[in-house]
């Protein structure tokens, strides 16, 4: 359930197999092996901050109920194992508490409480939304579609060290960037 899942939408089984064969080709492996994205030559993202941001904002981690700690620690261990989280300095200048959201199936979604501090100081990226009508018009002549779900892909985006420090998360196990 990690990485990438793909659904091939086609009425023809032969077309589905053709698309699947293309996706499995060695030429495209680096695209579909999600762990390698972290190491591609993509420039690190530099976030833009509002003036006057405090030089320190360390917040204690939120408590995790004893009955939920084992499941939370499994999620944290997975983040560390795949390199999404690295141990932060002993006393980081910035920390944001982790918020654990229990989903209906019993699994955990790990979130950071960035709205409490980080979002107040972050300058939003100015991007335009695509025109849905124009995008649908581009697709009208196609009969094959591929739905790719890139789970946890945002973890593979590089962020400059100075910005990563401001995004440090605090857990009951320690702090991670």
Order of alpha helices (4+ residues) and beta strands (2+ residues): beta-alpha-alpha-alpha-beta-beta-alpha-alpha-beta-alpha-beta-beta
